């Protein structure tokens, strides 16, 4: 959860860069260690989880975000058109969104326009 889309975008891209720089040859990590990230923006509900008493987040927008990641190519960050639209309002962030086409999300949840996140 982020307060603004530019912070979320920067975090996602920074995580991708950090993972890509990990040297795995002398570790127990997989040699092909990689990550894919899907991001979306939208309203969610903050609720108290009844067993642990912790705040958890629920809503269709979280489901949408969860369905994007499995369809994102390894090493990439894919975002929805809502995310891309809000990023367009943040030109000083130095992050751009490149249209990649219509993508059917995991479990055939929906087919939506998708964008690749990049540093400008």
C-alpha positions in Angstrom: 0.0 0.0 0.0 1.4 3.4 -1.0 0.1 6.9 -0.5 0.8 7.8 -4.1 1.4 6.2 -7.5 4.8 7.7 -8.1 6.1 6.1 -4.8 4.7 2.7 -5.8 6.2 2.9 -9.3 9.6 3.9 -7.9 9.6 1.1 -5.4 8.6 -1.5 -8.0 11.4 -0.4 -10.4 13.9 -0.2 -7.6 13.0 -3.7 -6.4 13.5 -5.0 -10.0 16.9 -3.4 -10.3 18.0 -4.7 -6.9 17.0 -8.3 -7.8 18.7 -8.1 -11.2 22.0 -7.1 -9.5 22.1 -10.0 -7.1 25.0 -12.4 -7.8 23.7 -15.9 -7.3 26.6 -18.0 -8.4 28.1 -18.4 -4.9 24.9 -18.6 -3.0 22.1 -21.1 -2.4 19.8 -18.8 -4.4 18.5 -20.1 -7.8 20.9 -19.1 -10.7 17.9 -17.8 -12.6 16.6 -15.7 -9.7 14.2 -13.1 -11.2 11.0 -11.4 -10.3 7.9 -10.0 -12.0 5.7 -7.3 -10.6 2.2 -6.2 -11.4 0.7 -3.0 -10.1 -2.7 -1.4 -10.0 -4.3 1.6 -8.3 -7.8 1.7 -6.8 -9.9 1.8 -3.7 -9.6 -1.0 -1.1 -11.2 -1.8 2.2 -9.1 -1.8 5.4 -10.6 -4.3 7.8 -9.5 -5.9 11.0 -8.7 -9.6 10.5 -10.8 -11.4 13.2 -8.3 -14.0 14.3 -5.1 -12.0 14.5 -6.6 -8.6 15.0 -4.4 -7.1 12.3 -5.4 -4.7 9.6 -5.8 -6.4 6.2 -6.9 -5.0 2.9 -9.7 -6.4 0.7 -11.4 -5.6 -2.6 -11.7 -6.2 -6.3 -8.8 -3.9 -7.0 -6.5 -6.2 -5.0 -7.8 -9.2 -6.9 -7.0 -7.3 -10.2 -3.5 -6.6 -9.0 -2.9 -10.2 -8.0 -4.1 -11.4 -11.5 -1.6 -9.1 -13.3 1.6 -10.5 -11.8 1.5 -14.0 -13.3 1.1 -12.5 -16.8 4.0 -10.1 -16.4 7.2 -11.2 -18.1 10.0 -12.0 -15.7 12.1 -8.9 -15.0 9.3 -6.5 -15.9 6.8 -4.3 -14.1 3.4 -4.2 -15.7 0.7 -1.8 -14.6 -2.9 -1.1 -15.5 -4.3 1.8 -17.4 -5.5 3.4 -14.2 -1.9 3.3 -12.8 -0.5 4.6 -16.1 -3.0 7.5 -16.2 -2.0 8.6 -12.7 1.7 8.3 -13.6 1.1 10.6 -16.6 0.1 13.3 -14.1 3.6 12.9 -12.4 6.1 13.8 -15.2 8.7 15.0 -12.6 8.8 11.4 -11.2 11.0 10.4 -14.2 9.0 7.2 -14.8 7.1 6.4 -18.0 4.5 3.8 -19.0 4.8 2.0 -22.4 1.7 0.4 -23.8 2.2 -3.3 -24.4 -1.4 -4.2 -25.5 -4.4 -6.1 -24.3 -3.4 -8.8 -21.7 -5.7 -11.5 -20.4 -4.9 -11.7 -16.7 -4.5 -14.9 -14.7 -7.4 -17.2 -14.2 -9.1 -15.4 -17.2 -10.1 -12.7 -14.7 -10.3 -10.1 -17.4 -8.6 -8.7 -20.6 -7.3 -5.2 -20.0 -4.8 -2.7 -21.5 -1.4 -3.2 -19.9 1.7 -0.9 -19.7 5.3 -1.6 -19.0 6.9 0.6 -16.3 10.3 2.2 -17.1 12.5 4.9 -15.8 12.5 7.8 -18.3 
